[in-house]
Amino acid sequence: MSPVRLLWVPMLLCLTRAWLCHGACVEVDSDTEAVQGHGFKLGCISCKMRGEVPASAKVDWWFMAKGESEFSHIYSYAEMTSNIIDDRFFDRLAWNGSKKTDDVQDGSIYIYNVTFNDTGTYRCFFDRTLVFSNYEYRTVTTKFININVVGNATRGMASILSEVMMYVSIIGLQLWLVMEMVYCYRKIAAAGEEALRESEAEYLAIASESKDNCAGVVVAE
């Protein structure tokens, strides 16, 4: 293998690993306490198990108010188009998830002007299709979020833990990327040294062969 190819193989491996790290998905639980009159983000993240496989996903949200016994379909998002279905949420829901892609992994929505009537259980439903070369594979994921609406903001333990876990995940991913960069640098350096040694050995072999040929010519004369 030529020195150029020896240098490119670990470099491509490094770029591939860095891209996978950059595109990493982390599932973080939603906050569960909303404040009356304020906006609130209903978080719902569903990461693909095979990040390299193309996919498309549809996200549906359902709501069961406190005291009710059945869920009502309130919101749908598919093919980068949203649809508010429940009259109680008209002009109060907005998409807050993955942008400009059918490969949705963040299915979060945002509620404007929260009221006490928004207290209850929300159901986030992911319907994902993974597209392989010869077939398609469908997966579904459901998450439940219990929301309590209060008059004044308080910092709940769940919110604190979620925030801490988010920062821990971010720091962990950054450390992983640094380790991968160091690993790739060492591999590239080792490949470069090996290529130089091969080039030097090849040069010495050619020089020795030329010297022998010259000596043969002198003897013949």
Secondary structure, DSSP 8 states (H G I E B T S, - for coil): --HHHHHHHHHHHHHHHHHHHHT---------EEETTS-EEE--B---S-TTS-EEEEEEEEEEETT-SS-EEEEEEETTEEEE--GGGTTTEEE-S--S-SS--B--EEESS--GGG-EEEEEEEEEEEE-SS-EEEEEEEEEEEEEEESS----HHHHHHHHHHHHHHHHHHHHHHHHHHHHHHHHHHHHHHHHHHHHHHHHHHHHHHHHHHHHHHHH-
